[in-house]
């Protein structure tokens, strides 16, 4: 290779490096500005706070729920036991 072609390749590599880094810098600058604008917009126009779901706690519902929980645990236990027996 001649010295001229090496110089041309190095100049092209440096140009490509600067263009690439410049593009990334500009993109990140625009991204940061957009995030800050979105933050300012959200602070200026706050949305309605979501309401926490409320649970009706009655004494009659608790035993039924406990029985359902026990049935679910029993079904999961039986499924795990059957799976282990089948894959021995």
N, C-alpha and C positions, 0 to 999 in steps of 0.2 A: 504494500500500500504506500502511496505517496503521502508526503507531508500535507499536501493541499487537501486530499480527501479526508485525512484524519481531522484536520482543522474544520472542514465542512461538517463532518459527522459530530464533532464536539459542539460546534455552534448550533446545529440542529437539535442536539440533545438538550443543550442549555435553554434554547428557545421553547422546546416542548415542556421542559421542567417548569419554566416561569409561567407559561400559559396554563399548565395544569394546576400549579399552586395558586395562581391568581384566580382561576375558576373556583377552586375549593374555598378560597378566602371570601370571595364575593358571595358564594352560595351560603356559607355559614353566617356571614354578616346579615344577609337577607333573612335567613332562618331565625336568627336571634331577634331581629327587628320584628318579625311577624309574631313570634312568641310574646314579646313584650307588648305589642299592640293588642293581642288577644287577651293578655292579662289585664291591661288597662280597660278594655271593653267589658270584661267580666266583672271587674271591680266597680265600674261605673253603672252597669246595668245588671245587678245581681238577680238571678232567677229565684223562683219560689222554692223555698226549702222543702225537700221531700218530707212527708209526714211519716213518722215511725209507725209501723203496723201495730195495732193494738190487739191484744189477745183477751178474749173473754174467759175469765177463769171462774168456772163454777165447780162446786164440789161434786156435782153429779157427773161431770165430764172426766174428771181425773181417774176414777177407777176404770172406766171404759178405755181410756188412753193407756193405762198401765197394762190392761189385758192385751191390747193391741201390740204394745211394745214387747210383751212377753211372747206373743205369737210370732212376731217378726224375728226375734232373737232365736226362737226355736226353729223357725224355717231356715234361717241362715246357718245355724248349727247343723241341721240335718243335711243341707246342701253341701257344706264343707266336708262333713263325714262321708257322704256318698261320693264326692269327688276324690277324696283320699283313698277310699276303698277301690274305686275304679282304676286308679292310676298307680297301684302298687306293682 
